[in-house]
Amino acid sequence: MKIIRVFPRRTSYTPTDSFAFVGDPSLFRPEADRVEISCTFTWDIPEARRLAQAWATDYPMDLVRGKVMLGGPAFGHGNWANDFTPNLYVKGGITFTSRGCNHHCPWCLVPEWEGRLRLLEPAPGHIVQDNNLLQTGRGHMTKVFAMLKRQPRAAQFSGGLEAALVDDWVAEELRGLRIGQVFLACDTDEAEKPLARALKRLSFLPRDKLRCYALLAYRGEAMEKGLVRLRRIWELGALPFAQLYQPPDRWIEYAPEWKALARTWSRPAATKAYMQSLF
């Protein structure tokens, strides 16, 4: 089946094949069995609905089965989270080997959108985007690590590894891989101790390969407090990746000062320059 996939905005994960489009129909309109408008972020829903109308002009609706279909994570829990097809909604090289998460962090939409953890058969790819790979258990992780060893490119754990679950076994398995980047997280002050333990176990990796997501501005967090946490992540041996909190139902337009802080602490060169300026 030939499926055209349409996205409201381009991201670093958007597919690049000839059946993937961003925005309105172009002059090139390939023959297709179906058009799927894929919306990830809730604030893009109005644009996704507009695109569905625009594409329906060139690919008329079938009264029996809609030829132009609208869906994706932004519309909540659904069949999209039950499996993973490589190269369909994300570009080549990205893989999901599980869906969901058993935690219920108040800022995270994964439990609501994807539900509890479910295992998938590991599809080939070097960028692992699982929400919580380390919850899947050693049997599943062994299959994932074996798959990664067969990939031509170094492994990237962009979905993040839960610091509290990085034990000696996980560290040894990672030591046996070609690593591009490992992402951890430190979104609260309480997350600092498990992060420190994980980074100690992963000390065989250089700072440039140890990234750490850091949520900023959640529930009115002061900028000074966020900066302290970012600098602490650096001191522990990781390279911070700052993320400004966005709620599920709207887009927050942050002040220039917040945006500047996030830019500095999400770009490695800028972060390194800032830290060098302190000495």
Secondary structure as the mmCIF struct_conf table of DSSP 4:
data_model
#
loop_
_struct_conf.conf_type_id
_struct_conf.id
_struct_conf.beg_label_comp_id
_struct_conf.beg_label_asym_id
_struct_conf.beg_label_seq_id
_struct_conf.end_label_comp_id
_struct_conf.end_label_asym_id
_struct_conf.end_label_seq_id
STRN STRN1 ILE A 3 PHE A 7
BEND BEND1 PRO A 8 ARG A 9
TURN_TY1_P TURN_TY1_P1 SER A 12 TYR A 13
BEND BEND2 ASP A 17 ASP A 17
TURN_TY1_P TURN_TY1_P2 SER A 18 PHE A 19
STRN STRN2 ALA A 20 VAL A 22
BEND BEND3 GLY A 23 ASP A 24
BEND BEND4 LEU A 27 LEU A 27
BEND BEND5 ASP A 33 ASP A 33
STRN STRN3 ARG A 34 SER A 38
BEND BEND6 PHE A 41 PHE A 41
HELX_RH_3T_P HELX_RH_3T_P1 THR A 42 ASP A 44
HELX_RH_AL_P HELX_RH_AL_P1 ILE A 45 ASP A 58
BEND BEND7 TYR A 59 TYR A 59
HELX_LH_PP_P HELX_LH_PP_P1 PRO A 60 ASP A 62
BEND BEND8 LEU A 63 ARG A 65
BEND BEND9 LYS A 67 LYS A 67
STRN STRN4 VAL A 68 GLY A 71
BEND BEND10 GLY A 72 GLY A 72
HELX_RH_3T_P HELX_RH_3T_P2 PRO A 73 PHE A 75
BEND BEND11 HIS A 77 GLY A 78
HELX_RH_3T_P HELX_RH_3T_P3 ASN A 79 ASN A 82
TURN_TY1_P TURN_TY1_P3 PRO A 86 LEU A 88
BEND BEND12 TYR A 89 VAL A 90
TURN_TY1_P TURN_TY1_P4 GLY A 92 GLY A 93
STRN STRN5 ILE A 94 THR A 95
BEND BEND13 THR A 97 THR A 97
STRN STRN6 SER A 98 ARG A 99
BEND BEND14 ASN A 102 ASN A 102
TURN_TY1_P TURN_TY1_P5 PRO A 106 TRP A 107
HELX_RH_AL_P HELX_RH_AL_P2 VAL A 110 GLU A 114
BEND BEND15 ARG A 116 ARG A 116
STRN STRN7 ARG A 118 LEU A 119
HELX_LH_PP_P HELX_LH_PP_P2 GLU A 121 ALA A 123
BEND BEND16 PRO A 124 PRO A 124
BEND BEND17 HIS A 126 HIS A 126
STRN STRN8 ILE A 127 VAL A 128
BEND BEND18 ASN A 131 ASN A 131
HELX_RH_3T_P HELX_RH_3T_P4 LEU A 133 GLN A 135
BEND BEND19 THR A 136 THR A 136
HELX_RH_AL_P HELX_RH_AL_P3 ARG A 138 LYS A 149
TURN_TY1_P TURN_TY1_P6 ARG A 150 ARG A 150
BEND BEND20 GLN A 151 ARG A 153
STRN STRN9 ALA A 155 PHE A 157
TURN_TY1_P TURN_TY1_P7 SER A 158 GLY A 159
HELX_RH_3T_P HELX_RH_3T_P5 ALA A 163 LEU A 165
HELX_RH_AL_P HELX_RH_AL_P4 ASP A 168 ARG A 175
TURN_TY1_P TURN_TY1_P8 GLY A 176 GLY A 176
BEND BEND21 LEU A 177 LEU A 177
STRN STRN10 ILE A 179 ALA A 185
BEND BEND22 THR A 188 THR A 188
HELX_RH_3T_P HELX_RH_3T_P6 ASP A 189 ALA A 191
HELX_RH_AL_P HELX_RH_AL_P5 GLU A 192 ARG A 201
TURN_TY1_P TURN_TY1_P9 LEU A 202 PHE A 204
BEND BEND23 LEU A 205 LEU A 205
HELX_RH_3T_P HELX_RH_3T_P7 ARG A 207 LYS A 209
STRN STRN11 LEU A 210 LEU A 216
BEND BEND24 ALA A 217 ALA A 217
HELX_RH_3T_P HELX_RH_3T_P8 TYR A 218 GLY A 220
HELX_RH_AL_P HELX_RH_AL_P6 MET A 223 LEU A 236
TURN_TY1_P TURN_TY1_P10 GLY A 237 GLY A 237
STRN STRN12 LEU A 239 LEU A 244
TURN_TY1_P TURN_TY1_P11 PRO A 248 ASP A 249
BEND BEND25 ARG A 250 ARG A 250
HELX_RH_AL_P HELX_RH_AL_P7 PRO A 256 THR A 264
TURN_TY1_P TURN_TY1_P12 TRP A 265 SER A 266
BEND BEND26 ARG A 267 ARG A 267
HELX_RH_AL_P HELX_RH_AL_P8 PRO A 268 SER A 277
TURN_TY1_P TURN_TY1_P13 LEU A 278 LEU A 278
#
